């Protein structure tokens, strides 16, 4: 149903506007529309899970233990284990949505005495699962095609869902803060996972933690635009105090750089702090680029959706008048809709099958 609705909205926005009663169960209420957005936001990442699982299954099915060297056996065992972990993370993520029955626009707030005061735990758990899925997928497939597939997932997840949600918004009179897409409860979960899973895989865990801590501390002291920090997708990070951020960042830095970034120079032990500083600056730049990409993809998707809505409705009204207004005309799909739907369908096919 979600796929059919997305195709109808993309290709025939005018016909959809005239006959939206057919889809009334999916578009009349905000909860129903957000449920559509939740599905569209989750599908690309779940297809990536399927891709990793199938690749791991192929490794097992074509395995000949007697012909493997020690290094090859280690590589295969590591890949199969990683693929199983990705599948379990995908199952856990989906389970969080089913377990939390609050609705399609919010999460249940849990209070665990003084340890976790007023926090949507299942939302945060699902967000961490999505981040680990994207991190593990890039580790599993390597830089190529791992990063390329991540880009496909990001384009479809943010861009295409924004495109469809904007057309749905134009067919209703309801106004929501930040748009219908940002009201969907899968939005912070998936965007958090996309951003931090990619950064951790590309830049490393410690630089990512330090970059997040620096941005959060700067926001708390100096103030930053919510668009710069992608504030509505930060999940549990918004609840961390400046002291907590400093302590976590210091502990991670001390552990990672104290054990890995050490070299022997003239018989002495020297920490490569200069390299660490440069790498940290690059990680901050990467975080800014990722946040900017999410913001840009959403804006472009919404703009294309609005344009497609107007073009489609104008074409439908012209065809309706030409047909004598007696029947619903057989209008042609819009050029923008064909291009967006075709490209995103191709990306989804690449994600699932490669």
C-alpha positions in Angstrom: 0.0 0.0 0.0 2.8 2.4 0.9 4.6 1.7 -2.4 1.4 2.2 -4.4 0.6 5.4 -2.7 4.2 6.7 -3.3 4.0 5.8 -7.0 0.6 7.5 -7.4 1.7 10.6 -5.5 4.9 10.9 -7.5 3.6 10.1 -11.0 0.0 11.4 -10.9 -0.2 14.1 -8.2 -3.2 15.7 -10.0 -5.2 12.5 -10.2 -4.3 11.8 -6.6 -5.7 15.1 -5.5 -8.9 14.5 -7.3 -9.3 11.0 -6.1 -7.7 11.1 -2.7 -10.8 9.6 -1.1 -9.6 6.2 -2.4 -6.5 6.6 -0.2 -8.5 8.2 2.6 -7.4 5.6 5.2 -3.7 6.5 4.6 -3.9 10.3 4.1 -6.9 11.8 6.0 -5.3 11.8 9.4 -1.9 13.0 10.5 -1.2 9.7 12.3 -1.9 7.7 9.1 0.3 10.0 7.0 3.1 9.8 9.5 2.8 6.0 9.4 3.4 6.2 5.6 6.5 8.4 6.3 7.7 5.9 8.9 7.6 3.1 6.4 9.4 5.1 3.7 12.1 6.2 6.1 12.8 2.7 7.4 12.7 0.7 4.1 16.0 1.8 2.6 18.0 0.9 5.7 16.1 -2.4 6.0 17.0 -3.2 2.4 20.6 -2.6 3.3 20.2 -5.1 6.1 18.8 -7.6 3.5 21.7 -6.9 1.2 24.3 -7.6 3.9 22.4 -10.8 5.0 22.3 -12.1 1.4 26.0 -11.4 0.9 26.8 -13.3 4.1 24.5 -16.2 3.0 26.4 -16.3 -0.3 29.7 -16.6 1.5 28.4 -19.5 3.6 26.7 -21.3 0.7 29.8 -21.2 -1.6 32.2 -22.1 1.2 34.7 -24.9 0.8 36.5 -25.2 4.1 39.2 -27.7 2.9 40.4 -25.2 0.3 40.6 -22.2 2.6 43.9 -20.8 4.0 44.0 -19.5 7.5 43.7 -15.9 6.5 40.8 -16.7 4.2 39.0 -18.6 6.9 39.4 -15.7 9.3 38.0 -13.3 6.7 35.0 -15.4 6.0 34.2 -16.0 9.7 34.5 -12.3 10.4 32.2 -11.4 7.4 29.6 -14.0 8.4 29.6 -12.9 12.0 29.2 -9.2 10.9 26.3 -10.0 8.6 24.5 -11.9 11.4 25.1 -8.9 13.7 23.6 -6.5 11.1 20.5 -8.8 10.8 20.0 -8.9 14.6 20.3 -5.1 14.7 17.7 -4.7 12.0 15.3 -7.1 13.9 15.9 -5.2 17.1 15.3 -1.8 15.5 11.9 -3.0 14.0 11.0 -4.6 17.3 11.4 -1.2 19.0 8.7 0.3 16.8 6.3 -2.6 17.4 6.9 -2.7 21.2 6.3 1.0 21.6 2.6 1.4 20.8 2.2 5.1 21.4 1.5 5.9 17.7 3.2 7.0 14.5 4.2 10.5 15.8 5.7 9.9 19.2 7.5 7.6 21.6 6.6 6.4 25.1 8.5 8.3 27.8 10.1 6.1 30.5 11.1 7.2 34.0 13.5 4.8 35.7 13.9 6.4 39.1 16.8 8.9 39.0 18.8 6.9 36.4 16.8 7.7 33.3 14.4 10.6 34.0 11.8 11.1 31.2 13.5 9.5 28.2 12.1 7.6 25.2 14.4 4.7 25.7 13.1 2.6 22.7 13.6 5.6 20.4 17.2 5.9 21.5 17.8 2.2 21.2 16.4 2.1 17.7 18.6 5.1 16.7 21.7 3.3 18.0 20.7 0.2 16.1 20.4 2.1 12.9 23.8 3.8 13.4 25.4 0.4 14.1 23.7 -1.0 10.9 25.2 1.6 8.7 28.6 1.4 10.4 28.6 -2.4 10.1 27.4 -2.3 6.5 30.3 0.0 5.5 32.7 -2.2 7.4 31.3 -5.3 5.8 31.3 -4.0 2.2 34.4 -1.8 2.4 34.7 1.8 1.3 33.5 0.8 -2.1 30.6 0.1 -2.5 29.8 0.8 1.2 29.9 4.6 1.0 28.2 4.6 -2.3 25.3 2.5 -1.0 25.1 4.8 2.1 24.7 7.7 -0.3 21.9 5.9 -2.1 20.2 5.1 1.3 20.5 8.8 2.4 19.1 10.1 -0.9 16.1 7.9 -0.9 15.5 8.1 2.9 15.6 11.9 3.2 15.1 13.2 -0.3 12.3 11.0 -1.6 10.4 10.8 1.6 10.5 14.6 1.8 9.3 14.7 -1.8 6.3 12.5 -1.1 5.4 14.0 2.2 5.3 17.5 0.7 2.8 16.4 -1.9 0.7 14.8 0.8 0.9 18.0 2.9 -0.3 20.1 -0.1 -3.4 17.9 -0.2 -4.4 18.7 3.4 -5.0 21.8 5.4 -3.1 20.7 8.5 0.0 22.6 9.5 2.6 20.8 11.7 5.8 22.2 13.2 8.7 21.4 10.9 6.4 19.6 8.4 4.8 16.2 8.4 8.1 14.4 7.8 9.6 15.7 11.0 6.5 14.7 12.9 7.0 11.0 12.0 8.7 9.1 14.8 11.1 7.3 12.5 12.7 10.6 11.4 15.1 11.2 14.4 15.8 7.4 14.6 16.8 7.0 10.9 18.6 10.3 10.5 20.6 9.9 13.7 21.7 6.4 12.4 22.6 7.7 9.0 24.7 10.5 10.3 26.6 8.9 13.1 26.9 5.4 11.5 28.6 7.0 8.5 30.9 9.2 10.5 32.0 6.4 12.8 32.8 4.1 9.8 34.7 6.8 7.9 36.4 8.8 10.7 36.5 6.4 13.6 34.7 6.2 16.9 36.9 8.6 19.0 37.0 11.4 16.5 33.2 11.2 16.0 32.6 11.3 19.8 34.9 14.3 20.1 33.3 16.1 17.2 29.8 15.6 18.7 31.0 16.7 22.1 32.6 19.9 20.7 29.5 20.8 18.7 27.2 20.1 21.6 29.4 22.1 24.0 29.6 25.0 21.5 25.8 25.0 21.1 25.3 25.0 24.9 27.7 27.9 25.4 27.4 30.1 22.3 24.3 28.8 20.6 24.0 27.3 17.1 21.1 27.1 14.7 19.1 23.9 15.1 19.6 23.3 11.4 23.4 23.2 11.9 23.2 20.5 14.5 20.2 18.7 13.1 18.8 19.2 16.6 15.5 17.3 16.1 17.5 14.1 15.2 20.0 14.2 18.1 17.9 11.9 20.2 19.6 11.2 23.6 22.5 13.6 22.9 20.3 16.6 23.7 19.9 15.3 27.3 23.7 15.2 28.0 25.1 18.0 30.1 28.3 19.8 29.4 30.0 17.8 32.2 28.8 14.5 30.8 30.0 15.4 27.3 33.4 16.4 28.6 33.9 13.3 30.7 32.8 10.9 27.9 35.0 12.7 25.3 38.0 12.7 27.6 37.7 9.0 28.5 37.3 7.9 24.8 40.2 10.1 23.7 42.5 8.8 26.5 41.6 5.2 25.7 41.8 5.2 22.0 44.7 7.6 21.4 46.6 6.3 24.4 46.6 2.8 22.8 46.8 3.3 19.1 48.4 6.6 18.2 51.8 5.9 19.6 55.0 5.7 17.7 58.7 5.1 18.4 61.0 7.9 17.7 64.7 7.5 18.6 63.8 4.9 21.1 61.2 7.1 22.8 57.5 7.0 22.9 55.7 10.0 21.4 52.0 10.6 21.0 51.1 11.9 17.5 49.0 14.8 18.8 49.5 16.9 15.7 48.0 14.2 13.5 45.2 13.8 16.0 44.3 17.5 15.9 44.3 17.6 12.1 42.1 14.4 11.9 39.7 15.9 14.5 39.3 19.1 12.4 38.5 16.9 9.4 36.0 15.0 11.4 34.3 18.2 12.4 34.1 19.2 8.8 32.7 15.8 7.9 30.0 16.2 10.6 29.1 19.6 9.3 28.9 18.3 5.7 26.7 15.4 6.8 24.3 17.7 8.7 24.2 20.1 5.8 23.5 17.2 3.4 20.5 16.1 5.4 19.2 19.7 5.5 19.8 20.2 1.8 18.2 16.8 0.8 15.1 17.6 2.7 14.7 21.1 1.3 15.3 19.9 -2.3 12.9 17.0 -1.8 10.2 19.3 -0.5 10.7 21.9 -3.3 10.5 19.2 -6.0 7.4 17.8 -4.3 5.7 21.2 -4.3 6.6 21.8 -7.9 5.4 18.3 -8.9 2.1 19.0 -7.1 1.4 22.2 -8.9 2.5 20.8 -12.3 0.4 17.7 -11.9 -2.7 19.5 -10.8 -2.5 22.0 -13.6 -2.1 19.2 -16.2 -5.0 17.2 -14.6 -7.3 20.2 -14.7 -6.5 20.9 -18.4 -7.1 17.2 -19.3 -10.3 17.3 -17.2 -11.7 20.3 -19.1 -10.7 18.8 -22.4 -12.6 15.6 -21.6 -15.8 17.4 -20.9 -15.5 16.9 -17.1 -17.6 13.8 -17.4 -15.0 11.2 -16.4 -11.6 11.2 -14.8 -9.1 11.8 -17.6 -6.3 9.4 -18.3 -3.5 11.9 -17.6 0.2 11.3 -18.4 2.7 11.1 -15.5 4.6 14.3 -14.7 8.2 14.6 -15.9 9.5 15.5 -12.4 7.6 12.6 -10.9 9.0 10.1 -13.5 12.5 11.3 -12.9 12.4 11.2 -9.1 10.5 8.0 -8.9 12.7 6.3 -11.5 16.0 7.4 -9.9 14.9 6.4 -6.4 13.6 3.0 -7.6 16.9 2.4 -9.2 18.7 3.3 -6.0 16.5 1.0 -4.0 17.3 -1.8 -6.4 21.0 -1.1 -6.1 20.7 -1.2 -2.3 18.9 -4.5 -2.3 20.8 -6.3 -5.0 23.9 -4.3 -5.9 
